[in-house]
Amino acid sequence: MKWAFWIFASLYALAMTLFLISLFGWFGQDQDPLSAVFLLPLGLPWNIIADKIGLTGFAFTAMAPAINAGILYWLWKR
């Protein structure tokens, strides 16, 4: 579980960095909010559940993978 957590956490950090760079146009990049597409598969199934109950937006899409990271961390420390 330790490896699964660290791999997931690094993928989440990478996807979040790409999202922030594209969202704010840092380093001369064009502003493109569609870069959140890399966060969507990391946040499943919470993104689908949130969509069903009406929670939408970049904030939840960006934070949904943190729920999965928390679950992996809990399984690792258990």
C-alpha positions as CSV (number, residue, x, y, z in Angstrom):
1,M,0.0,0.0,0.0
2,K,2.9,2.3,0.6
3,W,3.9,2.2,-3.0
4,A,0.3,2.7,-4.2
5,F,0.0,5.8,-2.0
6,W,3.2,7.4,-3.2
7,I,2.6,6.7,-6.9
8,F,-0.9,8.1,-6.6
9,A,0.3,11.1,-4.6
10,S,3.0,11.9,-7.2
11,L,0.5,11.5,-10.1
12,Y,-1.9,13.8,-8.2
13,A,0.8,16.4,-7.6
14,L,1.8,16.3,-11.3
15,A,-1.8,16.6,-12.5
16,M,-2.4,19.5,-10.1
17,T,0.7,21.3,-11.2
18,L,-0.3,21.0,-14.8
19,F,-3.7,22.2,-14.0
20,L,-2.5,25.2,-12.1
21,I,0.1,26.1,-14.8
22,S,-2.6,26.0,-17.5
23,L,-5.3,27.7,-15.5
24,F,-3.3,30.7,-14.5
25,G,-1.1,30.8,-17.6
26,W,2.2,30.5,-15.7
27,F,5.5,30.1,-17.7
28,G,3.9,31.7,-20.8
29,Q,1.4,28.9,-21.3
30,D,-2.0,29.7,-22.8
31,Q,-4.8,29.7,-20.2
32,D,-6.7,26.5,-20.7
33,P,-9.1,25.2,-17.9
34,L,-9.5,21.9,-19.8
35,S,-6.2,20.8,-18.3
36,A,-8.3,19.5,-15.4
37,V,-8.9,16.4,-17.6
38,F,-5.8,14.8,-16.0
39,L,-7.5,15.2,-12.5
40,L,-10.7,13.5,-13.5
41,P,-9.6,9.9,-13.6
42,L,-7.7,10.3,-10.3
43,G,-10.9,11.6,-8.6
44,L,-13.2,8.7,-9.7
45,P,-15.7,7.7,-8.4
46,W,-16.2,10.9,-6.4
47,N,-16.4,13.1,-9.5
48,I,-19.3,11.0,-10.8
49,I,-21.1,11.1,-7.4
50,A,-20.6,14.8,-7.2
51,D,-22.0,15.3,-10.7
52,K,-25.1,13.2,-9.8
53,I,-25.9,15.4,-6.8
54,G,-25.1,18.7,-8.5
55,L,-21.7,19.6,-7.2
56,T,-19.7,20.8,-10.1
57,G,-16.8,23.1,-10.6
58,F,-13.0,23.2,-10.7
59,A,-12.6,23.3,-7.0
60,F,-14.3,19.9,-6.4
61,T,-12.6,18.4,-9.5
62,A,-9.2,19.4,-8.2
63,M,-9.9,18.2,-4.6
64,A,-11.7,14.9,-5.4
65,P,-8.4,12.9,-5.8
66,A,-7.5,14.0,-2.3
67,I,-10.3,11.7,-1.0
68,N,-8.7,8.8,-2.8
69,A,-5.3,9.7,-1.5
70,G,-6.7,9.8,2.0
71,I,-8.2,6.4,1.5
72,L,-4.9,5.0,0.3
73,Y,-3.1,6.6,3.2
74,W,-5.6,5.1,5.7
75,L,-5.2,1.6,4.1
76,W,-1.4,2.0,4.3
77,K,-1.3,3.0,8.0
78,R,-4.0,0.4,9.0
